[in-house]
Amino acid sequence: MLFMVIEHFDQGRVKDVYARFAERGRMAPDGLRYADSWVAADLSRCFQVMECDDITLLQQWVLAWGDLVRFEIVPLATSKATAAALSGQT
């Protein structure tokens, strides 16, 4: 399953987030796959698409970063899958 992970950064901690990433990497548990990410121009948020079959993997990952980042996690469906699910619906 796909998830849009929105990381909300405290402006005073952005450098800490990137320093930890440089030192330890993403710290994602096995089975949690990173697809891609984008950072807001004002450095207030990072938008990441992650994939996993077990929601507890996301929870483990959130705990590893929770002291620096506030998370919002939105389950996603691809446009193609949504269109297929809605085909024939009126």
C-alpha positions in Angstrom: 0.0 0.0 0.0 1.1 3.6 -0.8 1.2 6.4 1.8 1.9 10.1 1.4 3.9 11.0 4.4 4.0 14.7 5.2 6.7 15.6 7.6 6.2 18.9 9.4 9.5 20.5 10.4 10.1 23.0 13.3 12.2 25.7 11.5 14.7 25.6 14.3 15.3 21.8 13.9 15.6 21.5 10.1 19.4 21.3 10.3 19.1 18.6 13.0 16.8 16.6 10.7 19.3 16.7 7.8 22.3 16.0 10.1 20.6 12.9 11.5 19.7 11.8 7.9 23.3 12.3 6.8 24.5 10.3 9.8 22.0 7.5 10.0 20.1 7.5 6.7 16.3 7.2 6.4 16.2 4.6 9.3 13.3 2.8 7.7 12.7 -0.7 8.9 13.0 -3.6 6.4 9.8 -3.8 4.4 9.1 0.0 4.4 10.1 1.2 0.9 10.9 4.8 -0.1 9.5 5.9 -3.5 10.4 9.6 -3.7 10.2 12.9 -1.8 9.9 16.7 -2.3 10.7 19.5 0.1 8.7 22.7 0.4 10.6 25.8 -0.7 10.4 27.3 2.8 11.7 24.0 4.4 8.5 23.7 6.5 7.5 20.3 5.1 8.8 17.2 3.3 6.4 15.1 1.2 7.4 11.5 0.8 5.7 8.6 -0.9 6.3 5.4 1.0 5.1 1.8 0.4 4.6 -1.1 2.8 2.2 -3.9 3.5 2.3 -3.6 7.3 1.3 -0.3 8.9 3.4 -1.0 12.0 6.5 -0.5 9.9 5.4 3.1 9.4 4.8 3.4 13.1 8.3 2.2 13.9 9.7 4.7 11.5 7.7 7.6 12.9 9.0 6.7 16.4 12.6 6.9 15.2 12.0 10.5 14.0 9.3 11.7 16.3 11.6 13.8 18.4 12.4 16.0 15.4 9.4 15.7 13.0 5.6 15.8 13.3 4.1 13.3 10.8 0.8 13.3 8.8 0.2 10.0 7.0 -2.4 9.6 4.2 -3.1 6.3 2.6 -3.1 6.5 -1.2 -4.5 4.8 -4.2 -3.1 5.4 -7.7 -5.3 7.2 -10.2 -5.3 4.1 -12.4 -6.5 1.9 -9.5 -9.2 4.4 -8.5 -10.4 4.7 -12.1 -10.6 0.9 -12.4 -12.5 0.7 -9.1 -15.0 3.3 -10.3 -15.5 2.0 -13.8 -19.1 1.2 -14.5 -20.2 3.3 -11.5 -22.7 6.1 -12.1 
